[in-house]
């Protein structure tokens, strides 16, 4: 009985470790995928007309890993390759994963 348990234990631990490894790999893949989505990188910013909607849009974006809502940590203006962008640093309220969202303000087309 005892021997059987001892023999079983390492296998189940290994199974758990492998599962955790799989989950971490999945989380990494999801993050890489999220970077390819609009707003995930300075090359693919989310386009907005006015800066006032940025934080609302950032908050409305679900976490790429768990679909939880995001908390805004920092919002700052950045110039990347001569383009003026807004960088919003967010953290998932559910899983705690930090993420950066990128926005570009194009101005109101109707005013021109
Ligand atoms: Zn999350």
Boltz pocket constraint, residues with backbone or C-beta under 6 A from the ligand:
constraints:
  - pocket:
      binder: B
      contacts: [[A, 63], [A, 64], [A, 65], [A, 66], [A, 67], [A, 68], [A, 92], [A, 93], [A, 94], [A, 95], [A, 96], [A, 97]]
      max_distance: 6.0
